[in-house]
Amino acid sequence: MTHLQPFLAGVWEFLVGDDWRTALGVVLALALSAVLATTTIAAWWIMPPAVIGLLALSIHRATREASRHD
């Protein structure tokens, strides 16, 4: 068990990193893609706008936080 905790902490840090909101957004977009893949609706179009939107929100949050520290 002593080796498992550092490993899981490393996996968590790799996947979530500094912004849990972006990680959650990616998971939600992947889940929506998986749900749509079971229908007749094309699922490929979910990820490009999700990535662009999540990137924009992440940059907005980062610049807002940086301006607070100045």
Summary of the structure (lengths in Angstrom):
residues: 70
radius of gyration: 16.2
end to end distance: 43.8
largest distance: 50.7
contacts: 148
relative contact order: 0.11
helix: 76%
strand: 0%
